[in-house]
Amino acid sequence: LTKNVPVFVCTMAYPTVPCPLHVFEPRYRLMIRRSMETGTRQFGMCVSDAQNGFADHGCMLQIRNVHFLPDGRSVVDTVGGKRFRVLRRGMKDGYCTADIEYLEDVKV
């Protein structure tokens, strides 16, 4: 998953660290639903950036569980995966997308 990756613009996420989310905005409700329906069960997380919309680096989040509430909101249990660099920004149905490349740690 490196092309047109959905990006949740919210907070900082880190590899292996749980990141529980309360999703209520319609654009992100759609993004989470699509991530589940397509089977990828993942999306990128970046902090906001006033100039570019979102930061140049972020972390993939793996969806472990989703609890859909009757009013359309959801509580999403995610955990951080790989870190990435944004190569190109885009937009799809109100939420941000990006073409990305994964970052590898230098082995010591």
MMTF fields as JSON, N, C-alpha, C and O atoms, coordinates in Angstrom:
{
  "mmtfVersion": "1.0.0",
  "mmtfProducer": "UNKNOWN",
  "numBonds": 431,
  "numAtoms": 432,
  "numGroups": 108,
  "numChains": 1,
  "numModels": 1,
  "chainsPerModel": [1],
  "groupsPerChain": [108],
  "chainIdList": ["A"],
  "bondAtomList": [4, 2, 8, 6, 12, 10, 16, 14, 20, 18, 24, 22, 28, 26, 32, 30, 36, 34, 40, 38, 44, 42, 48, 46, 52, 50, 56, 54, 60, 58, 64, 62, 68, 66, 72, 70, 76, 74, 80, 78, 84, 82, 88, 86, 92, 90, 96, 94, 100, 98, 104, 102, 108, 106, 112, 110, 116, 114, 120, 118, 124, 122, 128, 126, 132, 130, 136, 134, 140, 138, 144, 142, 148, 146, 152, 150, 156, 154, 160, 158, 164, 162, 168, 166, 172, 170, 176, 174, 180, 178, 184, 182, 188, 186, 192, 190, 196, 194, 200, 198, 204, 202, 208, 206, 212, 210, 216, 214, 220, 218, 224, 222, 228, 226, 232, 230, 236, 234, 240, 238, 244, 242, 248, 246, 252, 250, 256, 254, 260, 258, 264, 262, 268, 266, 272, 270, 276, 274, 280, 278, 284, 282, 288, 286, 292, 290, 296, 294, 300, 298, 304, 302, 308, 306, 312, 310, 316, 314, 320, 318, 324, 322, 328, 326, 332, 330, 336, 334, 340, 338, 344, 342, 348, 346, 352, 350, 356, 354, 360, 358, 364, 362, 368, 366, 372, 370, 376, 374, 380, 378, 384, 382, 388, 386, 392, 390, 396, 394, 400, 398, 404, 402, 408, 406, 412, 410, 416, 414, 420, 418, 424, 422, 428, 426],
  "bondOrderList": [1, 1, 1, 1, 1, 1, 1, 1, 1, 1, 1, 1, 1, 1, 1, 1, 1, 1, 1, 1, 1, 1, 1, 1, 1, 1, 1, 1, 1, 1, 1, 1, 1, 1, 1, 1, 1, 1, 1, 1, 1, 1, 1, 1, 1, 1, 1, 1, 1, 1, 1, 1, 1, 1, 1, 1, 1, 1, 1, 1, 1, 1, 1, 1, 1, 1, 1, 1, 1, 1, 1, 1, 1, 1, 1, 1, 1, 1, 1, 1, 1, 1, 1, 1, 1, 1, 1, 1, 1, 1, 1, 1, 1, 1, 1, 1, 1, 1, 1, 1, 1, 1, 1, 1, 1, 1, 1],
  "groupList": [{"groupName": "LEU", "atomNameList": ["N", "CA", "C", "O"], "elementList": ["N", "C", "C", "O"], "formalChargeList": [0, 0, 0, 0], "bondAtomList": [1, 0, 2, 1, 3, 2], "bondOrderList": [1, 1, 2], "singleLetterCode": "L", "chemCompType": "L-PEPTIDE LINKING"}, {"groupName": "THR", "atomNameList": ["N", "CA", "C", "O"], "elementList": ["N", "C", "C", "O"], "formalChargeList": [0, 0, 0, 0], "bondAtomList": [1, 0, 2, 1, 3, 2], "bondOrderList": [1, 1, 2], "singleLetterCode": "T", "chemCompType": "L-PEPTIDE LINKING"}, {"groupName": "LYS", "atomNameList": ["N", "CA", "C", "O"], "elementList": ["N", "C", "C", "O"], "formalChargeList": [0, 0, 0, 0], "bondAtomList": [1, 0, 2, 1, 3, 2], "bondOrderList": [1, 1, 2], "singleLetterCode": "K", "chemCompType": "L-PEPTIDE LINKING"}, {"groupName": "ASN", "atomNameList": ["N", "CA", "C", "O"], "elementList": ["N", "C", "C", "O"], "formalChargeList": [0, 0, 0, 0], "bondAtomList": [1, 0, 2, 1, 3, 2], "bondOrderList": [1, 1, 2], "singleLetterCode": "N", "chemCompType": "L-PEPTIDE LINKING"}, {"groupName": "VAL", "atomNameList": ["N", "CA", "C", "O"], "elementList": ["N", "C", "C", "O"], "formalChargeList": [0, 0, 0, 0], "bondAtomList": [1, 0, 2, 1, 3, 2], "bondOrderList": [1, 1, 2], "singleLetterCode": "V", "chemCompType": "L-PEPTIDE LINKING"}, {"groupName": "PRO", "atomNameList": ["N", "CA", "C", "O"], "elementList": ["N", "C", "C", "O"], "formalChargeList": [0, 0, 0, 0], "bondAtomList": [1, 0, 2, 1, 3, 2], "bondOrderList": [1, 1, 2], "singleLetterCode": "P", "chemCompType": "L-PEPTIDE LINKING"}, {"groupName": "PHE", "atomNameList": ["N", "CA", "C", "O"], "elementList": ["N", "C", "C", "O"], "formalChargeList": [0, 0, 0, 0], "bondAtomList": [1, 0, 2, 1, 3, 2], "bondOrderList": [1, 1, 2], "singleLetterCode": "F", "chemCompType": "L-PEPTIDE LINKING"}, {"groupName": "CYS", "atomNameList": ["N", "CA", "C", "O"], "elementList": ["N", "C", "C", "O"], "formalChargeList": [0, 0, 0, 0], "bondAtomList": [1, 0, 2, 1, 3, 2], "bondOrderList": [1, 1, 2], "singleLetterCode": "C", "chemCompType": "L-PEPTIDE LINKING"}, {"groupName": "MET", "atomNameList": ["N", "CA", "C", "O"], "elementList": ["N", "C", "C", "O"], "formalChargeList": [0, 0, 0, 0], "bondAtomList": [1, 0, 2, 1, 3, 2], "bondOrderList": [1, 1, 2], "singleLetterCode": "M", "chemCompType": "L-PEPTIDE LINKING"}, {"groupName": "ALA", "atomNameList": ["N", "CA", "C", "O"], "elementList": ["N", "C", "C", "O"], "formalChargeList": [0, 0, 0, 0], "bondAtomList": [1, 0, 2, 1, 3, 2], "bondOrderList": [1, 1, 2], "singleLetterCode": "A", "chemCompType": "L-PEPTIDE LINKING"}, {"groupName": "TYR", "atomNameList": ["N", "CA", "C", "O"], "elementList": ["N", "C", "C", "O"], "formalChargeList": [0, 0, 0, 0], "bondAtomList": [1, 0, 2, 1, 3, 2], "bondOrderList": [1, 1, 2], "singleLetterCode": "Y", "chemCompType": "L-PEPTIDE LINKING"}, {"groupName": "HIS", "atomNameList": ["N", "CA", "C", "O"], "elementList": ["N", "C", "C", "O"], "formalChargeList": [0, 0, 0, 0], "bondAtomList": [1, 0, 2, 1, 3, 2], "bondOrderList": [1, 1, 2], "singleLetterCode": "H", "chemCompType": "L-PEPTIDE LINKING"}, {"groupName": "GLU", "atomNameList": ["N", "CA", "C", "O"], "elementList": ["N", "C", "C", "O"], "formalChargeList": [0, 0, 0, 0], "bondAtomList": [1, 0, 2, 1, 3, 2], "bondOrderList": [1, 1, 2], "singleLetterCode": "E", "chemCompType": "L-PEPTIDE LINKING"}, {"groupName": "ARG", "atomNameList": ["N", "CA", "C", "O"], "elementList": ["N", "C", "C", "O"], "formalChargeList": [0, 0, 0, 0], "bondAtomList": [1, 0, 2, 1, 3, 2], "bondOrderList": [1, 1, 2], "singleLetterCode": "R", "chemCompType": "L-PEPTIDE LINKING"}, {"groupName": "ILE", "atomNameList": ["N", "CA", "C", "O"], "elementList": ["N", "C", "C", "O"], "formalChargeList": [0, 0, 0, 0], "bondAtomList": [1, 0, 2, 1, 3, 2], "bondOrderList": [1, 1, 2], "singleLetterCode": "I", "chemCompType": "L-PEPTIDE LINKING"}, {"groupName": "SER", "atomNameList": ["N", "CA", "C", "O"], "elementList": ["N", "C", "C", "O"], "formalChargeList": [0, 0, 0, 0], "bondAtomList": [1, 0, 2, 1, 3, 2], "bondOrderList": [1, 1, 2], "singleLetterCode": "S", "chemCompType": "L-PEPTIDE LINKING"}, {"groupName": "GLY", "atomNameList": ["N", "CA", "C", "O"], "elementList": ["N", "C", "C", "O"], "formalChargeList": [0, 0, 0, 0], "bondAtomList": [1, 0, 2, 1, 3, 2], "bondOrderList": [1, 1, 2], "singleLetterCode": "G", "chemCompType": "PEPTIDE LINKING"}, {"groupName": "GLN", "atomNameList": ["N", "CA", "C", "O"], "elementList": ["N", "C", "C", "O"], "formalChargeList": [0, 0, 0, 0], "bondAtomList": [1, 0, 2, 1, 3, 2], "bondOrderList": [1, 1, 2], "singleLetterCode": "Q", "chemCompType": "L-PEPTIDE LINKING"}, {"groupName": "ASP", "atomNameList": ["N", "CA", "C", "O"], "elementList": ["N", "C", "C", "O"], "formalChargeList": [0, 0, 0, 0], "bondAtomList": [1, 0, 2, 1, 3, 2], "bondOrderList": [1, 1, 2], "singleLetterCode": "D", "chemCompType": "L-PEPTIDE LINKING"}],
  "groupTypeList": [0, 1, 2, 3, 4, 5, 4, 6, 4, 7, 1, 8, 9, 10, 5, 1, 4, 5, 7, 5, 0, 11, 4, 6, 12, 5, 13, 10, 13, 0, 8, 14, 13, 13, 15, 8, 12, 1, 16, 1, 13, 17, 6, 16, 8, 7, 4, 15, 18, 9, 17, 3, 16, 6, 9, 18, 11, 16, 7, 8, 0, 17, 14, 13, 3, 4, 11, 6, 0, 5, 18, 16, 13, 15, 4, 4, 18, 1, 4, 16, 16, 2, 13, 6, 13, 4, 0, 13, 13, 16, 8, 2, 18, 16, 10, 7, 1, 9, 18, 14, 12, 10, 0, 12, 18, 4, 2, 4],
  "groupIdList": [1, 2, 3, 4, 5, 6, 7, 8, 9, 10, 11, 12, 13, 14, 15, 16, 17, 18, 19, 20, 21, 22, 23, 24, 25, 26, 27, 28, 29, 30, 31, 32, 33, 34, 35, 36, 37, 38, 39, 40, 41, 42, 43, 44, 45, 46, 47, 48, 49, 50, 51, 52, 53, 54, 55, 56, 57, 58, 59, 60, 61, 62, 63, 64, 65, 66, 67, 68, 69, 70, 71, 72, 73, 74, 75, 76, 77, 78, 79, 80, 81, 82, 83, 84, 85, 86, 87, 88, 89, 90, 91, 92, 93, 94, 95, 96, 97, 98, 99, 100, 101, 102, 103, 104, 105, 106, 107, 108],
  "secStructList": [7, 7, 1, 1, 3, 3, 3, 3, 3, 3, 1, 7, 7, 7, 6, 6, 7, 5, 7, 7, 3, 3, 3, 7, 1, 2, 2, 2, 2, 2, 2, 2, 2, 2, 2, 2, 2, 2, 1, 7, 7, 3, 3, 3, 3, 3, 3, 3, 3, 6, 6, 6, 3, 3, 7, 1, 3, 3, 3, 3, 3, 3, 3, 3, 3, 3, 3, 3, 7, 6, 6, 1, 7, 3, 3, 3, 3, 3, 3, 3, 3, 3, 3, 3, 3, 3, 3, 3, 3, 3, 3, 3, 6, 6, 3, 3, 3, 3, 3, 3, 3, 3, 7, 7, 7, 7, 7, 7],
  "xCoordList": [0.851, 0.0, 0.889, 1.359, 1.117, 1.949, 1.317, 1.797, 0.262, -0.402, -1.788, -2.533, -2.115, -3.43, -3.809, -4.931, -2.858, -3.081, -3.962, -3.65, -5.064, -5.874, -5.07, -4.333, -5.218, -4.468, -5.439, -6.229, -5.364, -6.137, -5.264, -4.202, -5.7, -4.94, -5.43, -6.524, -4.591, -5.044, -3.881, -3.541, -3.28, -2.266, -1.033, -0.994, -0.047, 1.177, 0.953, 0.391, 1.397, 1.322, 2.723, 3.569, 2.962, 4.286, 4.188, 3.192, 5.21, 5.215, 5.045, 5.642, 4.244, 3.933, 3.085, 2.721, 2.761, 2.005, 0.517, 0.154, -0.359, -1.8, -2.273, -1.767, -3.246, -3.779, -5.303, -5.82, -6.032, -7.494, -8.071, -7.615, -9.073, -9.67, -11.181, -11.825, -11.738, -13.185, -13.481, -13.159, -14.088, -14.296, -15.739, -16.681, -15.894, -17.238, -17.437, -18.576, -16.364, -16.505, -16.899, -16.314, -17.895, -18.357, -17.241, -17.256, -16.282, -15.209, -14.355, -13.946, -14.08, -13.261, -14.077, -13.529, -15.383, -16.243, -16.211, -16.131, -16.274, -16.191, -14.83, -14.751, -13.76, -12.407, -12.238, -11.69, -12.702, -12.588, -13.41, -12.943, -14.631, -15.487, -14.822, -14.835, -14.238, -13.547, -12.333, -12.085, -11.576, -10.409, -10.816, -10.095, -11.959, -12.451, -12.987, -12.699, -13.766, -14.392, -13.377, -13.553, -12.31, -11.306, -10.37, -9.658, -10.367, -9.534, -8.135, -7.37, -7.773, -6.427, -6.3, -5.241, -7.387, -7.435, -6.296, -5.79, -5.894, -4.855, -5.001, -5.618, -4.416, -4.4, -3.25, -2.73, -2.856, -1.78, -2.303, -3.449, -1.451, -1.772, -0.676, 0.507, -1.079, -0.136, -0.689, -1.903, 0.205, -0.229, -0.528, -0.054, -1.308, -1.673, -0.473, 0.399, -0.446, 0.596, -0.11, -0.805, 0.069, -0.643, -0.323, -1.185, 0.897, 1.305, 0.884, 0.398, 1.072, 0.82, -0.445, -0.777, -1.152, -2.334, -2.008, -2.7, -0.946, -0.469, 1.032, 1.606, 1.662, 3.117, 3.704, 2.999, 4.998, 5.72, 6.029, 6.408, 5.871, 6.137, 4.971, 4.3, 4.742, 3.664, 3.888, 4.973, 2.856, 2.927, 1.656, 0.551, 1.829, 0.665, 0.014, 0.704, -1.306, -2.042, -2.762, -3.41, -2.642, -3.335, -4.605, -4.547, -5.746, -7.011, -7.121, -7.127, -7.209, -7.373, -8.85, -9.262, -9.641, -11.063, -11.811, -11.278, -13.054, -13.913, -15.254, -15.855, -15.716, -17.052, -17.891, -17.691, -18.835, -19.704, -20.871, -21.567, -21.085, -22.176, -23.428, -23.319, -24.631, -25.881, -26.011, -26.681, -25.381, -25.507, -24.47, -24.392, -23.668, -22.709, -21.283, -20.347, -21.105, -19.743, -19.126, -19.819, -17.817, -17.167, -15.994, -15.378, -15.703, -14.533, -13.595, -13.929, -12.407, -11.479, -10.227, -9.564, -9.917, -8.711, -7.629, -7.729, -6.587, -5.497, -4.164, -4.045, -3.17, -1.806, -0.863, -1.074, 0.168, 1.109, 1.913, 2.31, 2.146, 2.939, 4.194, 4.975, 4.384, 5.597, 5.502, 4.423, 6.671, 6.759, 6.887, 7.377, 6.443, 6.522, 6.834, 6.71, 7.252, 7.477, 6.455, 6.212, 5.858, 4.873, 5.602, 6.465, 5.241, 5.819, 4.891, 5.348, 3.585, 2.593, 1.29, 0.855, 0.68, -0.582, -1.762, -1.646, -2.909, -4.127, -5.336, -5.212, -6.513, -7.779, -8.762, -8.79, -9.573, -10.609, -11.832, -11.764, -12.92, -14.194, -14.078, -14.725, -13.255, -13.164, -12.011, -11.641, -11.426, -10.285, -8.997, -9.021, -7.885, -6.582, -6.079, -6.388, -5.291, -4.607, -3.16, -2.825, -2.319, -0.915, -0.278, -0.636, 0.667, 1.584, 2.758, 3.277, 3.172, 4.175, 5.31, 5.205, 6.398, 7.451, 7.744, 7.785, 7.947, 8.221, 9.662, 10.558, 9.872, 11.207, 11.783, 11.088, 13.048, 13.738, 14.793, 15.488, 14.906, 15.955, 17.29, 17.363, 18.336, 19.684, 20.106, 20.053, 20.517, 20.94, 22.31, 23.2, 22.473, 23.75, 24.525, 25.634],
  "yCoordList": [-1.189, 0.0, 1.242, 1.676, 1.815, 3.023, 4.101, 5.235, 3.793, 4.759, 5.092, 4.21, 6.37, 6.839, 6.297, 5.843, 6.359, 5.9, 6.915, 8.106, 6.478, 7.418, 7.96, 7.221, 9.255, 9.892, 10.559, 11.423, 10.144, 10.748, 11.866, 11.596, 13.11, 14.255, 14.549, 15.076, 14.195, 14.327, 14.504, 15.63, 13.416, 13.453, 12.677, 12.122, 12.634, 11.884, 10.422, 10.12, 9.518, 8.088, 7.506, 8.026, 6.418, 5.806, 4.3, 3.683, 3.699, 2.253, 1.501, 1.873, 0.464, -0.449, 0.174, -0.526, 1.468, 2.137, 2.175, 2.629, 1.696, 1.762, 3.205, 4.117, 3.407, 4.737, 4.63, 4.494, 4.691, 4.611, 5.896, 6.992, 5.758, 6.913, 6.916, 5.868, 8.106, 8.312, 9.047, 10.227, 8.355, 8.905, 9.382, 8.6, 10.695, 11.263, 12.094, 12.274, 12.61, 13.402, 12.487, 11.417, 12.904, 12.059, 11.612, 10.475, 12.486, 12.104, 10.978, 10.084, 11.012, 9.957, 8.698, 7.596, 8.85, 7.667, 6.884, 5.656, 7.606, 6.979, 6.316, 5.193, 7.006, 6.476, 5.164, 4.199, 5.126, 3.909, 2.784, 1.648, 3.092, 2.068, 1.475, 0.26, 2.337, 1.852, 1.001, -0.014, 1.4, 0.621, -0.782, -1.752, -0.878, -2.186, -2.998, -4.189, -2.356, -3.07, -3.581, -4.663, -2.809, -3.237, -4.29, -4.967, -4.43, -5.443, -4.979, -5.742, -3.736, -3.259, -3.064, -3.308, -2.625, -2.383, -1.485, -1.647, -0.525, 0.409, 1.746, 1.851, 2.767, 4.12, 4.871, 4.447, 5.983, 6.793, 7.804, 8.246, 8.164, 9.205, 10.256, 9.942, 11.511, 12.635, 13.771, 13.909, 14.581, 15.792, 16.862, 16.792, 17.834, 18.934, 19.836, 20.002, 20.414, 21.37, 22.504, 22.269, 23.74, 24.891, 25.129, 25.575, 24.837, 25.118, 24.017, 24.316, 22.752, 21.636, 20.84, 19.913, 21.181, 20.41, 19.355, 19.234, 18.585, 17.617, 17.417, 17.743, 16.871, 16.756, 15.882, 15.088, 16.041, 15.266, 13.842, 13.007, 13.557, 12.22, 11.789, 12.617, 10.48, 9.953, 8.5, 7.96, 7.868, 6.473, 5.765, 6.29, 4.574, 3.777, 3.239, 2.885, 3.179, 2.587, 1.341, 1.364, 0.263, -0.987, -1.022, -0.848, -1.247, -1.335, -2.723, -3.733, -2.759, -4.041, -4.366, -5.523, -3.326, -3.545, -2.23, -1.152, -2.332, -1.157, -1.451, -2.499, -0.516, -0.613, 0.515, 1.687, 0.147, 1.134, 1.435, 0.525, 2.721, 3.156, 3.414, 3.683, 3.337, 3.502, 4.83, 4.886, 5.901, 7.211, 7.44, 8.541, 6.414, 6.54, 6.751, 6.536, 7.177, 7.333, 5.953, 4.937, 5.937, 4.661, 4.86, 5.925, 3.819, 3.774, 2.772, 1.598, 3.259, 2.45, 2.172, 3.091, 0.89, 0.46, 0.22, -0.708, 1.059, 0.918, 0.81, 1.146, 0.331, 0.283, 0.757, 0.46, 1.49, 2.034, 0.951, -0.044, 1.165, 0.242, 0.933, 1.471, 0.913, 1.496, 3.006, 3.57, 3.653, 5.095, 5.335, 4.476, 6.513, 6.809, 8.273, 9.13, 8.536, 9.888, 10.119, 9.236, 11.309, 11.677, 12.113, 12.99, 11.487, 11.857, 12.793, 13.731, 12.532, 13.349, 13.367, 12.345, 14.536, 14.694, 14.682, 15.073, 14.218, 14.218, 14.33, 14.552, 14.172, 14.273, 13.304, 13.144, 12.655, 11.754, 11.869, 11.561, 12.299, 12.398, 13.113, 12.719, 14.165, 14.985, 14.665, 15.501, 13.472, 13.167, 13.153, 12.961, 13.359, 13.446, 12.06, 11.061, 12.03, 10.815, 11.187, 12.366, 10.187, 10.451, 9.246, 8.102, 9.52, 8.495, 8.558, 9.636, 7.4, 7.38, 6.412, 5.563, 6.566, 5.554, 5.256, 6.16, 3.983, 3.586, 3.9, 3.844, 4.232, 4.538, 3.309, 2.608, 3.048, 1.922, 2.451, 3.42, 1.815, 2.184, 1.652, 0.575, 2.412, 1.966, 0.927, 1.181, -0.224, -1.298, -0.964, -0.498, -1.208, -0.954, -2.25, -2.244],
  "zCoordList": [0.0, 0.0, 0.0, 1.051, -1.197, -1.289, -2.156, -2.151, -2.898, -3.775, -3.236, -2.809, -3.263, -2.801, -1.418, -1.193, -0.518, 0.853, 1.569, 1.553, 2.204, 2.981, 4.157, 4.809, 4.42, 5.514, 6.486, 6.106, 7.731, 8.816, 9.381, 9.941, 9.24, 9.739, 11.154, 11.356, 12.127, 13.501, 14.472, 14.835, 14.886, 15.935, 15.512, 14.414, 16.354, 16.08, 16.45, 17.503, 15.577, 15.857, 15.751, 15.023, 16.488, 16.537, 16.309, 16.689, 15.693, 15.497, 16.818, 17.828, 16.81, 17.932, 19.045, 19.989, 18.963, 20.033, 19.679, 18.593, 20.592, 20.338, 20.153, 20.807, 19.262, 18.986, 18.856, 17.747, 19.993, 19.93, 19.34, 19.664, 18.474, 17.808, 17.972, 17.932, 18.159, 18.139, 16.835, 16.696, 15.889, 14.55, 14.419, 14.543, 14.162, 14.061, 12.801, 12.373, 12.188, 10.963, 9.803, 9.633, 8.998, 7.888, 6.938, 6.467, 6.654, 5.721, 6.284, 5.544, 7.588, 8.186, 8.463, 8.472, 8.687, 8.808, 7.508, 7.516, 6.374, 5.059, 4.864, 4.367, 5.254, 5.105, 5.878, 5.346, 7.12, 7.944, 7.331, 7.246, 6.904, 6.291, 5.053, 4.857, 4.216, 3.008, 3.356, 2.705, 4.37, 4.784, 5.235, 4.998, 5.876, 6.323, 5.142, 5.026, 4.265, 3.148, 2.135, 1.576, 1.891, 0.915, 1.5, 0.759, 2.817, 3.457, 3.813, 4.404, 3.466, 3.814, 5.322, 5.899, 5.955, 7.4, 7.879, 8.989, 7.018, 7.432, 6.729, 5.67, 7.347, 6.793, 7.446, 8.478, 6.845, 7.398, 8.4, 8.317, 9.345, 10.323, 10.259, 10.389, 10.057, 10.03, 10.869, 11.022, 11.41, 12.1, 11.054, 9.919, 11.45, 10.56, 10.294, 11.147, 9.096, 8.713, 7.979, 6.991, 8.461, 7.9, 6.425, 5.669, 6.016, 4.645, 3.657, 2.567, 4.038, 3.121, 3.421, 2.682, 4.486, 4.871, 5.909, 6.92, 5.657, 6.644, 6.477, 5.438, 7.531, 7.611, 6.507, 5.885, 6.276, 5.261, 5.707, 4.886, 6.99, 7.513, 8.392, 9.008, 8.441, 9.263, 9.594, 9.381, 10.115, 10.534, 10.067, 10.206, 9.515, 9.135, 10.404, 11.36, 10.41, 11.528, 11.026, 9.979, 11.78, 11.493, 12.339, 13.556, 11.698, 12.436, 13.059, 12.355, 14.393, 15.084, 15.291, 15.208, 15.562, 15.817, 15.614, 15.878, 15.141, 14.984, 15.631, 15.397, 16.446, 17.039, 16.444, 16.764, 15.573, 14.942, 15.861, 16.311, 16.142, 17.014, 16.177, 14.981, 16.793, 16.041, 15.291, 14.26, 15.791, 15.146, 14.042, 13.496, 13.701, 12.614, 13.061, 12.291, 14.32, 14.832, 15.032, 14.998, 15.24, 15.534, 16.478, 16.521, 17.227, 18.088, 17.43, 17.272, 17.047, 16.263, 17.087, 17.567, 17.24, 17.949, 16.909, 16.107, 16.921, 15.954, 16.686, 17.864, 15.948, 16.474, 15.37, 14.194, 15.754, 14.791, 14.084, 14.69, 12.785, 11.97, 11.468, 12.253, 10.151, 9.553, 9.438, 9.262, 9.543, 9.31, 7.813, 7.08, 7.359, 5.926, 5.661, 6.536, 4.401, 3.897, 2.79, 1.968, 2.772, 1.754, 0.482, 0.516, -0.639, -1.932, -2.7, -3.353, -2.618, -3.325, -2.536, -2.006, -2.469, -1.74, -2.705, -3.866, -2.186, -2.976, -2.07, -0.866, -2.671, -1.938, -2.573, -3.793, -1.733, -2.246, -1.351, -0.161, -1.901, -1.183, 0.159, 1.13, 0.219, 1.422, 2.343, 3.167, 2.233, 3.088, 2.265, 1.05, 2.949, 2.28, 1.899, 2.55, 0.821, 0.399, 0.092, -0.017, -0.044, -0.361, -1.024, -0.744, -1.903, -2.382, -1.415, -1.127, -0.914, 0.147, -0.167, -1.053, 0.585, 0.607, 2.065, 2.899, 2.365, 3.743, 4.107, 3.265, 5.382, 5.894, 6.562, 7.297, 6.308, 6.924, 7.883, 7.581, 9.028, 9.981, 9.49, 8.898, 9.74, 9.402, 10.446, 11.649, 9.974, 10.896, 11.481, 10.77, 12.791, 13.444, 13.605, 14.138]
}
